[in-house]
Amino acid sequence: MLWTRWLVLLLCWGATSSERQADEREGFPAEVRADSRRQRSPPPVEPLDFGFVPSAVYDTHAYYEPGAVGILFHMVHAFLYVVQPNYFPKDLIVRVIQQNMGGIKIEEWRKPENVVLLLQWIYYEAGFLICATIGIAFVVLTPIIGMCFCVCRCCENCGGEMHQRQRKNFDCQRGFYTASLIATSIFIIVGVLIAYAANHNVSLQIKSTRRLINTNMRDMKTFANNTPAQIEYLTAQYTTAKNKVLSELDNIGPLLGGRIHSQLEKEVVPSLDTALRMAGAMRETKEALENVSSSLEVLQEGTGKLQASLSEERASLSNTLSDPACTNGAVSHTCNTIRSTLSQLGINADYSNLPDVSHALANVNTVLKTDLSNIIQKGYTSFNDTPKLVKEQTKNIVSALPRVKGMLDKIGIEIIGFSKMFPVEASLANFTIFLNDGQKNIESFYPQIDQMDFYRWIGCVAVLCMVVLVLAFNILGLLCGTCGYDKQATPTTRGCLSNTGGNLLMAGVGFSFIFAWILMMIVTALFVVGGNVEKLVCEPLANRQLFKIIDTPYLVHPAKKNFLPGMLFQNPNIDLTLGSMYRECYENNGLYHALQLETMFNINSFLNRTVYNRDLAKVFDSVQVDLQDITLLEQAGRDSLINFANSGVGQIDYEAYLVEVNKGVTAVDLLSFSSDLEAQADQLPRGALENALKGHASSIRQIHREQVVPMEQAMSTLSQSIKQLQRTSNDLPVKVTNILSAIDAAEYLITHNASHVVKQETKGYVQSLVGYFKQYTDWVKNSLTAEVAQCKPISNIVDSMEIVACSFVLDSVNTFWFGLGGCCILLIPSIIFSIKLAKYFRRMDTEDVFEDSPYDDTLTRFPRASAPPSYSVW
């Protein structure tokens, strides 16, 4: 067991758990976690790529498909289920073991609890007991009955009288007995073939047993040879985490400064962004005021010109309508209609009374002389230089980098030293030598096994030859009797061939009595042993119920809870069971996880002393970052914002502008008026009046095109600018006050709370460094659980033992007694039919003859016994 202990020890070094103990002696990791829970969740750590652990490929496939002979196995299993349909008596076996651990004594069976157990066991074994009783009765009674039968026949009873009565159904009876004996012989042949197939299957599967042994041994060697490389790979990957930490320390300025910057920007950047948007609003306000001023000037000037043009056109059109042609009765109605619409030719909006915005525009231009956007960009630049500022103030950390590298190298040396603490290679080399020697020892038994299998095969064939001998007599007797039978011959004159057939049948009967009890004794012994092994060992092993018995707490001793850890580690209180170990190995998990070695070796304390080094945290105790020099907004920028709020933009009467803008330029749409005028002119007779009215319509369109359209464009620009100014000026002082308050709050955070932020982010930065080591330890644990020392060969050995013992051997043995037992049972009807049929084939000493009646009036014949005639040839 020395090699197993070394194998356990070599795996124990890399264990770790996802959560450290609450009472760990090193304060640094616990402090970081506590602060993280109080402040915020830890920042995400960049995942490290540790690669893939070198994996082992195992050759054993512990699976058996019996093929055609499997049908016979299923038949035997079905028969055993009929004999024993009860469930596996796990509780009964456990109680039997627990109550008889001190040895079974005769006087102990008188105790009530043992009597109850005995009765329960008898109830469970009832099927086997009944069948075994029948078998024993067969073994005992067969030779007795055979002896009595021989004596009886010697006394010319029991069919021993060489006389055969003549009956009307003579041929029918002979045919029935012949067919019955043939059918019985066929079934016996089937039983012989089944037994022979089972016997031959054992010899065939012995070769497969060698293959299983070789592959299992090869897998165990692979397991032993691959484990050191896997452990070396685990220790080597510490360098990945170490190099990542060193890289982070080398760039502490950008990284830590970036973390501080990211924490502060949640307050700083939104305030600067709001101020920058206000600077843009100031420029937009200037543009809007300029548009209002220019548009108002255009509208005021255009209104006068448009008023004069419309008045002139209205007067001219009125003169045209004063033409005498309009007095004509047919035309006067149209002229009156046109005359009634002349009042519509006039302006609608009056822009002369709108307030001037030149004062507000002058104030905004004065404010814009200060480049607020540039001042705010300086604030951005000052704040974005935080990583650079941190880098300048953490030069002491960078200067300590060689010392930190030395500490990390020391940790790596301790890890490697711990893995080298145990003589892994020597132990595994001894284990490999042990496997080689064991394989050689097993192979040295192959000739003896082959020889023993040959003797077994010969013995089984010899047993089957007993049945074959009886079958030979039956078949030869049937052939001779059937071929030599002559319907015309009387019982006393039957031929030699027919008589030989009858004698062969009686010889088969004699050998049946001689061999049947021997065969049944073999069948009964194999049935009792093989059937119980199948029901109590193989079936529970297949469905893993057997493991539950072994894993029953306190089975072997009242003070020892679990059997397996008590045997392996001398600590029966470990929650390790054979079933759980088999399941883990069957799923090809690591031996470390399967044996639960974390309960034996506290690797956490080792990792806390090494990977989670307290000296690494002390390096960051001297981190001092001063952010007093950061200025977000200069005084000029503040004054610019205040002056913009007091520029008078908010005092403009925007409602007056919107009221006039929403009015049309003219009282009527000039295009519609001109179109209506032309339509009414078309109703007039052709002449000077029609042409004059159409000329007025054209003049009105020209006025719309040259004067109204530019004024409408100016009105649109004025409307958009007024609405924009209204939005900007809405609560403008409040907005500016909020911006300045936000910037003051951000500067206060930088000035007064920066040390807290720096401390918090420093801890977060250190925690990220620790996170890389945690990734390494978690990866080690996961690798030990699933990839290192995968113990599939152990479950394969269990499965291979089950296949060899149960599928290869026991199923074949059970099939052998099943076929042989069927032959033994069928020998009973074979004896009966052979005795009956021999009477129809053998030559009798006397026969029934018929004589005429002494009375003349009848022809009735009366039989009497008569000896056969004498032939010289006989």
Secondary structure, 3 states (H helix, E strand, C coil): CHHHHHHHHHHHHHCCCCCCCCCCCCHHHHHHHHHHHHHCCCCCCCCCCCCCCCCCCCCCCCCCCCCCHHHHHHHHHHHHHHHCCCCCCHHHHHHHHHHCCCCCCHHHHHCHHHHHHHHHHHHHCHHHHHHHHHHHHHHHHHHHHHHHHHHHHHCCCCCCCCEECCCCCHHHHHHHHHHHHHHHHHHHHHHHHHHHHHHHHHHHHHHHHHHHHHHHHHHHHHHHHHHHHHHHHHHHCHHHHHHHHHHHHHCHHHHHHHHHHHHHHHHHHHHHHHHHHHHHHHHHHHHHHHHHHHHHHHHHHHHHHHHHHHHHHHHHHHHHHCCHHHHCHHHHHHHHHHHHCHHHCCECCCCCCCCCCHHHHHHHHHHHCCCHHHHHHHHHHHHHCHHHHHHHHCHHHHHCHHHHHHHHHHHHHHHHHHHCCCCHHHHHHHHHHHHHHHHHHHHHCHHHHHHHHHHHHHHHHHHHHHHHHHHHHHHHHHHHHHHHCCCCCCHHHCCHHHHHHHHHHHHHHHHHHHHHHHHHHHHHHHHHHHHHHHHHHHHHHHCCHHHHHHCCCCCCECCECCHHHHHHHCCCCCCCCHHHHHHHHHCCCEHHHHCCHHHCCCHHHHHHHHCCCHHHHHHHHHCCCCCCCCCCCCHHHHHHHHHHHCCCHHHCCHHHHHHHHCCCCECCCHHHHHHHHHHHHCCCCCCHHHHHHHHHHHHHHHHHHHHHHHHHHHHHHHHHHHHHHHHHHCCHHHHHHHHHHHHHHHHHHHHHCHHHHHHHHHHHHHHHHHHHHHHHHHHHHHHHHHCCCECHHHHHHHHHHHHHHHHHHHHHHHHHHHHHHHHHHHHHHHHHHHHHHHHHHCCCCEEEEEEECCCCCCCCEEEEEECCCCCCCC
